[in-house]
Amino acid sequence: MVKRKKSYIKKINQLDTLSVHAGVKTDPLTGAVMTPIYATSTYAHDRPGEHKGYEYSRSQNPTREVLENSIAELESGYKAFAFASGVAAQTAVLDLLKPGDHVIAFDDLYGGTFRLFNEIKSKSSNIEFTFVDLNTNFSKEIKKNTKMIWIETPTNPLLKITDLKRIARIARKNKLITVCDNTFATPYNQRPLEHGIDIVNHSTTKYINGHSDVIGGALVIGKNKKLEKKLALIQNSTGAVPSPFDCFLTLRGIKTLAIRMKKHNENGIKVARFLRSHKKALNVTYPGLPNHKQKDIALKQMNGFGGMITFIYDGNMSEISKFMRKLRIFTIAESLGGVESLIESPSLMTHAYLHDKSFNQVPKKLVRLSVGIEDSDDLIEDLNQAFK
Ligand SMILES: *Cc1c(COP(=O)(O)O)cnc(C)c1O
């Protein structure tokens, strides 16, 4: 098993090279350039208890190991753990806590994360959650049993941004673990470990894999032996690991992460500018627009702003539905971060759970775009004809 010590990524172009090469070695047995799919559940021992570092594929698998090393290196991390989904990775993080522990979480989160907190972990593990705007002075919410701060930046779906360095500083002072869901930004646009965050969480289903054909998740940590041991124990004991085939597909997706993110960033700003010029699109939100509320923080900690845009459609719900159905390139679908452009209504689709619980501020007429890597003129033309 390979352990590496990686220094922080110093220039953005490094990501071009790392996307292709990070964690990947030619196969020592055959010289195969691409990582083989090690479809095996178990491994021969030379004699009982003596093996080559692999015992059983829930515990270790060579294909998964390459994926984990790749994501770790891209995130400027030391160690990564791959999971069968983004929420499985998040569940593993919450398994670090004990009943009665308290988590402070950003008040805008992926709907499934909120559901995991509210329906499962607060009930099955008696973990307490407080949702706050992390951009306010939230120190008064820190209690004796507070153990963790849960961040998403940019958030899903409101694209709120919070200052990672500031949160890490507050957490260190109070001995709290910080977790950042980096799904929207990807390591190409933002690397939270470099800002002092303890655990990075990904839904690799989204930009990391990028081709809308795998469900997966990952956790990344810096050099921290205690945390590494605990997370390895949780991953092995609870067993929500990805299949070798899914690891292979995700590794294949990562090869083009940098080149895809460049195009998402380019298309994102162009489509956001077009929407801002259109009278049917109100309150267009994109971290790269000059009117974004936390634009200064975004500029400080991000290299680009990705392909996620939201706006409020100026019309009723049936007009919104009609607008979406008229689109020819954008597909009406949940999920995001794939090469193809998607559009959805968070209040009816991804965040219906939050909307039904009348929790939080997901507006009914909010429209969320995941801008893909198609030609930006084609995308703008498509939106323009659908608005008519
Ligand atoms: C999709 C998503 C998740 C959940 O990941 P799955 O792979 O669907 O389990 C978590 N966080 C964010 C920001 C997401 O977009």
The ligand as an SDF file (V2000), in Angstrom:
LIG
                    3D

 15 15  0  0  0  0  0  0  0  0999 V2000
  -25.4130   15.1060   -4.3260 C   0  0  0  0  0  0  0  0  0  0  0  0
  -24.8250   15.7390   -3.1700 C   0  0  0  0  0  0  0  0  0  0  0  0
  -24.5740   15.0200   -1.9960 C   0  0  0  0  0  0  0  0  0  0  0  0
  -24.9880   13.5760   -1.8230 C   0  0  0  0  0  0  0  0  0  0  0  0
  -24.2480   12.7170   -2.6170 O   0  0  0  0  0  0  0  0  0  0  0  0
  -24.8030   11.3260   -3.2080 P   0  0  0  0  0  0  0  0  0  0  0  0
  -23.6620   10.8510   -4.0370 O   0  0  0  0  0  0  0  0  0  0  0  0
  -26.0430   11.6430   -3.9950 O   0  0  0  0  0  0  0  0  0  0  0  0
  -25.1140   10.4490   -2.0390 O   0  0  0  0  0  0  0  0  0  0  0  0
  -23.9720   15.6830   -0.9510 C   0  0  0  0  0  0  0  0  0  0  0  0
  -23.6470   16.9960   -1.0260 N   0  0  0  0  0  0  0  0  0  0  0  0
  -23.8780   17.7150   -2.1290 C   0  0  0  0  0  0  0  0  0  0  0  0
  -23.4780   19.1560   -2.1610 C   0  0  0  0  0  0  0  0  0  0  0  0
  -24.4790   17.1230   -3.2360 C   0  0  0  0  0  0  0  0  0  0  0  0
  -24.7190   17.8700   -4.3310 O   0  0  0  0  0  0  0  0  0  0  0  0
  1  2  1  0
  2  3  1  0
  2 14  2  0
  3  4  1  0
  3 10  2  0
  4  5  1  0
  5  6  1  0
  6  7  2  0
  6  8  1  0
  6  9  1  0
 10 11  1  0
 11 12  2  0
 12 13  1  0
 12 14  1  0
 14 15  1  0
M  END
$$$$
